[in-house]
């Protein structure tokens, strides 16, 4: 499914939920659920459009997470509509199935974006290839980088590029100071 098809799919989903919300009873519970389900379902479509315009991979992942949460929340409200007996299960099932499918698509997109999180190579860079730093490993990641810095220093005694969520250019002399300070903290 391409971007345009997904934009249309999320918009049609929001329109379907809007029509269903109009069919809810106008009592206190029906009104409360109608307000919440309208907000969450329209937010799915709006946030999907926003993630299509993401400025970076991190921004894409963040916006995908938001759209995913809203799709899942809409699924919750649809389940509540059926469980509360406000509408029949047969009338809500197509929307509930669509909420589940959209949630699954967004989860898969987010996981793919996280798994392929790398930087686009800078053609003007004077560095051969970035170091890959495992994200979220704390001191273990730092030890990994330290080992690679030492190896690179032995090879070319110049600057080193580290690839994590962002690109950092380090001059070996400055890195040595930072590494020695950090290694003292670890001991």
C-alpha positions in Angstrom: 0.0 0.0 0.0 1.5 3.4 -1.0 1.3 6.7 0.8 -1.7 8.0 -1.1 -3.7 4.8 -0.6 -3.0 4.9 3.1 -4.0 8.6 3.4 -7.3 7.8 1.7 -7.8 4.7 3.9 -7.2 6.6 7.1 -9.5 9.4 5.9 -12.3 6.9 5.0 -11.9 5.3 8.4 -12.4 8.6 10.1 -15.4 9.3 8.0 -16.9 5.9 8.8 -16.4 6.5 12.5 -18.0 10.0 12.2 -21.1 8.4 10.7 -21.1 5.7 13.3 -20.8 8.3 16.1 -23.9 10.0 14.7 -25.8 6.7 15.3 -24.9 6.6 19.0 -27.6 7.4 21.5 -27.7 11.0 22.7 -27.4 10.0 26.4 -24.5 10.9 28.7 -22.5 7.7 27.8 -23.2 7.9 24.1 -22.1 11.5 23.9 -18.9 10.9 25.9 -17.9 8.0 23.7 -18.9 9.9 20.5 -16.6 12.8 21.5 -13.7 10.5 22.3 -14.0 8.3 19.3 -14.3 11.2 16.9 -11.2 12.8 18.3 -9.1 9.6 18.2 -10.3 8.4 14.7 -9.8 11.8 13.0 -6.4 12.0 14.8 -5.3 8.8 13.0 -5.9 10.4 9.6 -4.3 13.7 10.6 -1.3 12.1 12.2 -0.8 9.8 9.2 -0.7 12.9 7.0 1.8 14.5 9.4 4.1 11.4 9.4 4.2 11.6 5.6 5.8 15.0 6.0 8.3 13.9 8.7 11.5 15.9 8.6 13.7 13.1 9.9 13.6 9.4 10.7 13.2 10.2 14.4 10.3 12.5 13.5 8.8 9.8 11.4 9.0 7.2 14.1 7.5 9.6 16.7 4.6 10.5 14.4 4.0 6.9 13.5 3.8 6.1 17.2 1.2 8.8 17.7 -0.9 7.6 14.8 -0.6 4.0 16.1 -1.7 5.0 19.6 -4.7 6.9 18.2 -5.7 3.9 16.0 -5.5 1.6 19.0 -7.5 4.0 21.1 -10.2 4.2 18.4 -10.3 0.4 18.6 -10.8 0.6 22.3 -13.7 3.0 22.0 -15.3 0.8 19.3 -15.1 -2.2 21.6 -16.6 -0.1 24.4 -19.5 0.9 22.1 -20.3 -2.8 21.5 -19.7 -3.9 25.2 -22.0 -1.1 26.5 -24.7 -2.2 24.1 -24.8 1.2 22.4 -24.7 -0.3 18.9 -24.7 -3.9 17.6 -21.5 -5.8 17.1 -22.4 -6.4 13.4 -22.6 -2.7 12.7 -19.3 -1.9 14.5 -17.3 -4.9 13.3 -16.1 -3.5 10.0 -14.8 -0.4 11.7 -13.2 -2.4 14.5 -11.5 -4.6 11.9 -10.2 -1.5 10.1 -8.9 0.0 13.3 -7.0 -3.3 14.0 -5.6 -3.4 10.5 -4.5 0.3 10.5 -2.9 -0.3 13.9 -1.0 -3.3 12.6 0.2 -1.4 9.5 1.5 1.5 11.7 3.2 -0.9 14.2 4.9 -2.6 11.2 6.0 0.7 9.8 7.4 1.9 13.1 9.3 -1.3 13.7 10.7 -1.2 10.2 11.8 2.4 10.6 13.5 1.6 13.9 15.2 -1.5 12.5 16.6 0.4 9.5 17.6 3.5 11.5 20.8 4.6 9.8 22.0 7.8 8.5 22.0 8.7 4.8 25.7 8.9 3.9 27.2 12.3 3.5 29.0 12.4 0.2 31.1 15.3 1.3 32.3 13.6 4.4 35.9 12.9 4.9 35.2 9.7 6.8 35.0 6.3 5.2 32.1 4.8 7.1 30.3 5.6 10.3 30.6 3.5 13.5 27.4 1.8 14.3 26.5 2.4 17.9 23.8 0.2 19.5 21.1 2.5 20.8 20.1 2.3 24.4 23.0 0.2 25.8 24.5 2.9 28.0 28.0 2.0 29.2 28.1 -1.0 26.9 27.6 1.2 23.9 30.2 3.6 25.1 32.7 0.7 25.5 31.9 -0.4 22.0 32.5 3.1 20.7 35.7 3.4 22.7 37.1 0.2 21.2 36.3 1.4 17.7 37.9 4.8 18.4 41.1 3.2 19.5 41.1 1.0 16.4 40.4 4.0 14.1 43.1 6.0 15.8 45.6 3.3 15.1 44.5 3.3 11.4 44.3 7.0 10.5 44.9 9.2 13.6 42.2 11.6 12.4 38.6 12.4 13.0 36.0 9.7 13.6 32.4 9.7 12.7 30.0 7.9 15.1 26.5 6.9 13.8 23.8 6.7 16.4 20.6 8.7 16.3 22.6 11.6 15.1 26.0 12.1 13.4 28.8 13.2 15.6 32.2 14.2 14.3 35.0 13.8 16.8 38.6 14.8 16.7 40.7 12.0 18.2 42.4 14.3 20.7 39.1 15.6 22.1 37.7 12.1 22.1 40.6 10.8 24.1 39.9 13.3 26.8 36.2 12.5 26.9 36.9 8.7 26.8 39.4 8.9 29.6 37.0 10.9 31.8 34.2 8.5 31.1 36.4 5.4 31.7 37.4 6.8 35.1 33.7 7.0 36.0 33.2 3.3 35.0 36.1 2.0 37.1 
